[in-house]
Amino acid sequence: MSEHRRKPPQGRGRRAAQPPPSSGRRAAAPRGASPSSAGSRAASRRGLPQGGAEGAGGARRARAGGGYGGSRGPRGRGRPAPQRKRWFDYPRSDKDGLRRFVPSWKQVLGICFGFFALMIGLTGIALAMVDVPDPNAAAKQQKNVYYWANGKQMVVAGGGDHNRQIVPLSQIPESMQHAVIAAENESFYEDSGVDPMGIARAVGKMALGGETQSGSTITQQYVKNTYLDQSQTLTRKAKELFISIKVGATEEKPDILAGYLNTAYYGRGAYGIQAAAQAYFRKDSSDLTASEGAFLAATLNGPNLYDPAGGVGSAATREKNTARAENRWAWTLKREVETGKMTDATRDKIIKKGFPHPKPPTKSTELKGQKGYLVEMANNYIANNPKSGISKRQLEQGGYRIYTTFSQKKTMELKKAVEDVKKKNIDPDKRDVDHHVQFGGASVKPGDGAIEAIYGGEDATKHFTNNADYTGVQVGSTFKPFVMAAAMRDGVRNPDLGPTQSTEQRKQVSPKSVYNGNNKIKLRDYNGEVWTDKDGREWHQKNDGNENRGMIDLRTAMQYSVNTPFIQLGMDVGTDKVREAALDAGVTKDSLARTTPTFSLGTSAPSAIRMANAYATFAKSGVRAEPYSVKKVVRKGAVEFRPEKQERNTFNPAVADNITNMLETVVQKGTGTAAKALGRPAAGKTGTTDDNKSAWFTGYTPQLSTSIGMWRVNDKAKSQKFLKMYGVGGQKSIHGASFPAEIWTKYMKGALAGEPVKSFPVPSPIGEKVFGDGASPSPTPTPEETPSEETPSEKPSEKPSEKPSKPEKPDPSESCKPHEEPCEPDGGQDNGGQEPPPVIGGNDQGGAANGGADQGQADGGANGGDPGGANGGDPGGANGGETGEWWGGPSAQSRRD
């Protein structure tokens, strides 16, 4: 045989695939092994493909399916073949049920590392993209252009009242630097420029819809000052954060501090420390003392609330601001000692010298006369309206075209009417009492709310309180129409039921209702019980001149402004309902006094704008419109703000028209006959307050509602208080029927010249003839007394007493310490010192403590009230009111209209 042996067949034919016969018995398979597995091992030993008789095809199937017959062995029955492992095994394949969705610790750790890496990358990109602000660019300001209602240009103003100058840190005293750092950011020289915890708090507040807060370092404030957008939003906070980080990393701390001091707003239109030094102390920044520097550091906390000259709103009166500034000044000096920048001895020496009172504010010459009040009112309306999106800082940066509601003609007519009456009657050189006489007035369009004219004072550059806005002056009997409106709408209560009654249980009142008009009647609660105060004392209301009017219907009581029927009517209706009626007419919450019984006689202090607007509600048959002073704001050709008019029906036309009809009687044959000279249908009401401290006339035609007030206050005095007007203008006392009604008539003649004569709607019958306490169904007829048109003060309802009914006592305000509650600057109501009903502060911007405004108000609330607010020196406090006497006590001077 050849040495090259013939190879065995390679799978050709059935026999070739069979194993060679064994010599003897078949090899026993291991226990537990299947025939197929045993065959595989045998085949392996013989060098044949595993899979037994299946040959190569079986081997392929075994490799693909895990054995004979597609992995049909006992251990792998029905289980799929292992798959390739995923890069991110989620949901997790090695877990069952919900556990598949629980990530492993490796996955969690990987996600965290990935997130931080992404944030670091994004932060790096953001830091590379943001620019470091330029303080010189931030110093650039433009002017605003203001327009009259007819589209003609009124004035170009704005951009701050003082030119900003950038000064190096070497020209800013170290004491000023230390004061700011101690008060604002103690760790300034050590921190990285941001306060993560402060930012987290601010973001959390905003995310939850709470009040915004800065939580900012000096670096962050410096960055914020260079942006026009001062909004408190998450987007701006993010920008501030990134720029602050970059500034903190790239700028030297002294440069940052200099930038901050040169861009910060200190109030009075002053941006930067140099402008602030000039605005408050008339000196350069390099000459500021440590005491003055501590004060200026205080203004950075909110200039509206820390300028001793006063700010916008009832919370920013001259007295309140001075107290706040003094406290903050002393606190700042204390902080300087605590931070090691001042010794105790130096601080004590500064405190001993006293608070560094700044100079009175000045205004640009283009804002002389009434224009300053108009511009201020428009600016405050915009800045305090949340829908405008324009801050006060943005306005002062300038570049806006502001179209106002002010009528040039009406504004000039109002100014002329006031000046004519003043020139004719008020002579400080002749009479000492003629000093410090103030007038305020406003006109509102009924049904629209547009403020068409105001008289804010003699000159906005000399008298800084806007007399058309909130001043704290009580309105007296001009409040009585709100009592009557409540009686007609809500009705008097049923004496047999509890104090809280539904409208269905009450009885609506008619103007024909009869009440006791006698002097010093006992005041009774709605159920007939004699009303007593918390000490058990009765209240006996007085009438003008102590007159007894007998049983009198409410129309006649309104005609002659008799007190006793209206204080009792207020008790029968409920002073809470009287308050609601006043609010529905258009006055603001913060101008209303406490609802004691005399609330119905005018102890509240709404502004001239608010009174004009409230009476306009009656003129428009119960439709109330929120007052506004700006029609639109334009910047770079685009309208940035256009306020929506807010109108709603607050009184049934029958109620409003009957009020108008009663007030027409006042003009035709009552205390307001001076207004008959207007020569067209008019309705109005006079009002004079206790101790002759204020006098009003508020009235309207169908086209225009106007309120004129008069009072005395030394607006330059450190402690503001209202003064009596006995003898002013040579008259024994001042009434709403005198100078205020005269001004109203002169103005309305000019304002309405050329406009058609319109009549008021004929009122529908309303209510029932109610008989008040002591009145009977058959009352004694009240004699018709018609004051003379020429000399209304000579009639009984107008004639003042020759002497006060009690000796004059010292004004409680003499011993009143500033800002002590419930102390009132004017001593409250002159009722023998018993529970005076003070005015609860407030302003016509509503609510806003920073001023805030009642712009829908406001106050405060929404934001559509008297847009303006006083810009300093609100006299504040109640100045008395309708008075009576306590049973068995001294009598009190009564109110005269």
Secondary structure, DSSP 8 states (H G I E B T S, - for coil): --SS-----SS-STGGGS----SSS-----TT--HHHHHHHHHHHTT--SSGGGHHHHHHHHHHHSSHHHH-STTSTT--------SS--S-TTS-GGGGGS--HHHHHHHHHHHHHHHHHHHHHHHHHS----HHHHT----EEEE-TTS-EEEEE-S-SS------GGGS-HHHHHHHHHHH-TTTTTS-S--HHHHHHHHHHHHTT--------HHHHHHHHT-S-----HHHHHHHHHHHHHHHHHS-HHHHHHHHHHH-EEETTEESHHHHHHHHHSS-GGG--HHHHHHHHHHTT-HHHH-TT--SSGGG-HHHHHHHHHHHHHHHHHHHHHTTSS-HHHHHHHHHH-----------GGGTTTHHHHHHHHHHHHHT-TTT---HHHHHH---EEEE---HHHHHHHHHHHHHHHHHH--TTT-GGGTTEEEEEEEE-TTT-BEEEEE--S-TTT--S-TTS------GGGGHHHHHHHHHHT-B--TTS-SS--GGGSB-B-TT-EEE--TT-B-B-TTS-B-B-TTS-BEEE--GGG----EEEHHHHHHTT-HHHHHHHHHHH-HHHHHHHHHHHT--GGG-B--SGGGGGT-----HHHHHHHHHHHHTTTEEE--BSEEEEEETTEEEE-----EEE-S-HHHHHHHHHHHHHHHHHSTTGGGGGG-S--EEEEEE-GGG-EEEEEEE-SS-EEEEEEEEE-TTSSS--EE--TTGGG-SS--TTTHHHHHHHHHHHHHTTTS-----------SB--B-TT--SS----------SS-GGGSTTT---SS-SS-----GGGG--TT-TT--TT-S--STTSS---B----TT-S-TTS-----------S-SSSS---S----S----S-EEETTS--------
